[in-house]
Amino acid sequence: MPDIRSTPDLIDAAWLTDVLRRAGVIRSARVTDLSWAVVGAGMLGDSVRFSLTYDRDEGAPASLVGKFPAADVSARSACIELGLYLNEVRFYQDIAPTIAVNRPDCYFAEIDVATGDFTLLLEDLSPARGGDQLKGCSLEDARQAMIQAAAMHGPRWCDPALKDIEWMRARPRILKLMTAGFPGYQAEFHRRYDGILEPEYMAVADRYAEVVGDFFGLDYQPWTLMHFDYRLDNMLFDARGGKTPLAILDWQSLAYGAGALDVSYFLGAGLSIELRRKHERELLELYLEELRRHGVRDYDFDALWRDYRITALQGVSTSIHASSVAKRTERGDQMFLTMARGACAQAIDLDTFSALAAVL
């Protein structure tokens, strides 16, 4: 097996040739030259696009996407502690073939669990239209997101095997760390955004901090596989030159729990407040219809609505936690504030705290 290369500058033509031959992408051809450039705006890992030259034409891809540990030490440490790098590598190794969601093909996925060093080499889905958390999305884009959410959730709906996967069983430890650390996250959230985030939304964030243990401790029934960071920055629309309406990226936060969590998180963070309010029910009905196409029969709209209301708090939680551990940037501040506004407005509209109290 080729060794792990934890930064893009360690990738050379000989190593890539070996990887691509093992993946069945090339036969006798070899990579003769490569260059790379940073892509995306990820704050928890580094992504680059490799441009490749071969010594002969075998129809191999001219470019690949590589993912590596974050160069930022604090972000890298947080990702290792929370198992985020392990999750994404294991997703491509073990989970991806078992679900119907559109995602990049994977050519290499390996991790050193002891150090957190990893390498992912993925299909380059460009040309494509990247989702943008700051701009939001159209109703048609939101419909595609509901279709892919169901394609992710439906095939593993209430699958008991999910709870037997060793690396997914780290969830209780991770949730304990998150809960214990939340006062510090909340303090940093205030330090960054007091006087910027509207008072009614900061009040929602403060109220969430009082129930964070209850929210994280919920045992959702039914359960399924969750992306857990299902938002626009992790999506490519019109991928593969328009052949794929939507493909989902960045599987670092993979877990099992309520499928509605991905749905509520996306709608709160990805749509304008007005668009969500107007089309919320329609989009939930589409998601439920798509779930049925994947064999889910024992889940009706009332159950979905209950779970949707409760899990709206995920957007509030992520806005607080992620903003407090990520390296501060202008775009990062804009993104986290946009997410916080959308999620807090969603929680207010849905009376989410009452929904949570009703199931405790």
CORQUI-V241070 format. One record per residue. N is the residue number from 1. SS is DSSP state (alpha for helix, beta for strand, coil for the rest). OMEGA is omega as a letter, one per 20 degrees, with the letter a starting at -180 (* if undefined). Layout:
BEGIN
n = (N	N)
ss = (SS	SS)
omega = (OMEGA	OMEGA)
END
This chain:
BEGIN
n = (1	2	3	4	5	6	7	8	9	10	11	12	13	14	15	16	17	18	19	20	21	22	23	24	25	26	27	28	29	30	31	32	33	34	35	36	37	38	39	40	41	42	43	44	45	46	47	48	49	50	51	52	53	54	55	56	57	58	59	60	61	62	63	64	65	66	67	68	69	70	71	72	73	74	75	76	77	78	79	80	81	82	83	84	85	86	87	88	89	90	91	92	93	94	95	96	97	98	99	100	101	102	103	104	105	106	107	108	109	110	111	112	113	114	115	116	117	118	119	120	121	122	123	124	125	126	127	128	129	130	131	132	133	134	135	136	137	138	139	140	141	142	143	144	145	146	147	148	149	150	151	152	153	154	155	156	157	158	159	160	161	162	163	164	165	166	167	168	169	170	171	172	173	174	175	176	177	178	179	180	181	182	183	184	185	186	187	188	189	190	191	192	193	194	195	196	197	198	199	200	201	202	203	204	205	206	207	208	209	210	211	212	213	214	215	216	217	218	219	220	221	222	223	224	225	226	227	228	229	230	231	232	233	234	235	236	237	238	239	240	241	242	243	244	245	246	247	248	249	250	251	252	253	254	255	256	257	258	259	260	261	262	263	264	265	266	267	268	269	270	271	272	273	274	275	276	277	278	279	280	281	282	283	284	285	286	287	288	289	290	291	292	293	294	295	296	297	298	299	300	301	302	303	304	305	306	307	308	309	310	311	312	313	314	315	316	317	318	319	320	321	322	323	324	325	326	327	328	329	330	331	332	333	334	335	336	337	338	339	340	341	342	343	344	345	346	347	348	349	350	351	352	353	354	355	356	357	358	359	360)
ss = (coil	coil	coil	coil	coil	coil	coil	alpha	alpha	alpha	coil	coil	alpha	alpha	alpha	alpha	alpha	alpha	alpha	alpha	alpha	alpha	coil	coil	coil	coil	coil	coil	coil	coil	beta	beta	beta	beta	beta	beta	beta	beta	coil	coil	coil	coil	coil	coil	beta	beta	beta	beta	beta	beta	beta	beta	beta	beta	coil	coil	coil	coil	coil	coil	coil	coil	beta	beta	beta	beta	beta	beta	beta	coil	coil	coil	alpha	alpha	alpha	alpha	alpha	alpha	alpha	alpha	alpha	alpha	coil	alpha	alpha	alpha	alpha	alpha	alpha	alpha	alpha	alpha	alpha	alpha	alpha	alpha	alpha	alpha	coil	coil	coil	coil	coil	coil	coil	beta	beta	beta	beta	beta	beta	coil	coil	coil	coil	coil	coil	beta	beta	beta	beta	beta	beta	coil	coil	coil	coil	coil	beta	beta	coil	coil	coil	coil	coil	coil	coil	coil	alpha	alpha	alpha	alpha	alpha	alpha	alpha	alpha	alpha	alpha	alpha	alpha	alpha	alpha	alpha	alpha	alpha	alpha	coil	coil	coil	alpha	alpha	alpha	alpha	alpha	coil	alpha	alpha	alpha	alpha	alpha	alpha	alpha	alpha	alpha	alpha	alpha	alpha	alpha	alpha	alpha	alpha	alpha	alpha	alpha	alpha	alpha	alpha	alpha	alpha	alpha	alpha	alpha	alpha	coil	coil	coil	coil	coil	alpha	alpha	alpha	alpha	alpha	alpha	alpha	alpha	alpha	alpha	alpha	alpha	alpha	alpha	alpha	alpha	alpha	alpha	coil	coil	coil	coil	coil	coil	coil	beta	beta	beta	coil	coil	coil	coil	coil	alpha	alpha	alpha	beta	beta	beta	beta	alpha	alpha	alpha	alpha	coil	beta	beta	beta	beta	beta	coil	coil	coil	coil	coil	coil	beta	beta	beta	coil	alpha	alpha	alpha	alpha	alpha	alpha	alpha	alpha	alpha	alpha	alpha	alpha	coil	coil	alpha	alpha	alpha	alpha	alpha	alpha	alpha	alpha	alpha	alpha	alpha	alpha	alpha	alpha	alpha	alpha	alpha	alpha	alpha	alpha	alpha	coil	coil	coil	coil	coil	coil	coil	alpha	alpha	alpha	alpha	alpha	alpha	alpha	alpha	alpha	alpha	alpha	coil	alpha	alpha	alpha	alpha	alpha	alpha	alpha	alpha	alpha	alpha	alpha	alpha	alpha	coil	coil	coil	coil	alpha	alpha	alpha	alpha	alpha	alpha	alpha	alpha	alpha	alpha	alpha	alpha	alpha	alpha	alpha	alpha	alpha	alpha	alpha	alpha	alpha	coil	alpha	alpha	alpha	alpha	alpha	alpha	alpha	alpha	coil)
omega = (r	a	r	r	a	r	a	a	r	r	r	a	a	r	r	r	r	a	a	r	r	a	r	a	r	a	a	r	r	r	a	a	r	r	r	r	a	r	r	a	a	a	a	r	a	a	r	r	r	r	a	r	a	r	r	a	r	a	a	a	r	a	r	r	r	r	a	r	r	r	r	a	a	r	r	a	r	a	r	a	a	r	a	r	r	a	a	r	a	r	a	r	a	a	a	a	a	a	a	a	r	r	r	r	a	a	r	r	r	r	r	a	a	a	a	r	r	r	r	r	a	r	r	a	r	j	a	r	a	r	a	a	a	a	a	a	r	r	a	r	r	r	r	r	r	r	a	r	r	r	r	a	a	a	r	a	r	r	a	a	r	a	r	a	a	a	r	a	r	a	r	r	a	a	r	r	r	a	a	a	a	r	r	r	a	r	r	r	r	a	a	a	r	a	r	r	a	a	a	r	r	r	r	r	r	r	r	a	r	a	a	r	r	a	a	a	a	r	a	r	i	r	r	r	r	r	r	r	a	a	a	a	r	a	r	r	a	a	a	r	r	a	a	a	a	r	a	a	r	a	a	a	a	a	r	a	a	r	a	r	r	a	a	r	r	a	r	a	a	a	r	a	a	a	r	a	a	a	a	a	r	a	r	r	r	r	a	r	r	r	a	r	r	r	a	a	a	a	a	a	a	r	r	a	r	a	r	r	a	a	r	r	r	r	r	a	a	r	a	a	a	a	a	a	a	r	a	r	r	r	r	r	r	a	a	r	r	r	a	r	a	a	a	r	r	a	r	a	a	a	a	a	r	r	r	a	a	a	a	*)
END
